[in-house]
Amino acid sequence: MREVKAPYEACESSQSGSYRYPPKGLFDVKEGSNAQFLINGEPGNPYGLSQLKPCDVIVMDAPGSGGYGNTLNRDMADGYMSLESARNDYGVGINLQTMKADRDATEKLRNSLKK
């Protein structure tokens, strides 16, 4: 994410489809997150020209990539996914001592989510 304060009146131009269409995941994994373009905390126009006033704050947040492959092969110690995301987005149970996916905990979690 990049945040910039406009020092003077200016125009900003951007063009990106990732504001509307998130990156797709591969092999049946979830898609990534959309990009964001904010001016003073409010959504800006990511497809054209935006007029900026002095001290306007612009936030440009790049899209998150889509997932890839089996989530049970993710190493939580690498910090690529939060424990909450592993549980809520992927239904993956994590062994808190090893910080790796736990197949038994995952099976129980996914069975409970299906009910």
JOPEJO-V282038 format. One record per backbone hydrogen bond with DSSP energy under -1.0 kcal/mol. CO is the residue of the C=O (numbers start at 1). NH is the residue of the N-H. If there is no record, write none. Layout:
BEGIN
CO_NH ; CO_NH
END
This chain:
BEGIN
2_60 ; 4_58 ; 6_55 ; 10_52 ; 12_50 ; 17_20 ; 17_21 ; 18_35 ; 23_32 ; 30_67 ; 36_61 ; 37_44 ; 38_59 ; 39_42 ; 42_39 ; 48_14 ; 50_12 ; 52_10 ; 53_56 ; 56_6 ; 57_40 ; 58_4 ; 59_38 ; 60_2 ; 61_36 ; 67_26 ; 70_73 ; 71_74 ; 75_78 ; 76_79 ; 82_86 ; 83_87 ; 84_88 ; 85_89 ; 85_90 ; 86_92 ; 93_102 ; 95_99 ; 99_76 ; 100_95 ; 102_106 ; 103_107 ; 104_108 ; 105_109 ; 106_110 ; 107_111 ; 108_112 ; 109_113 ; 110_114
END
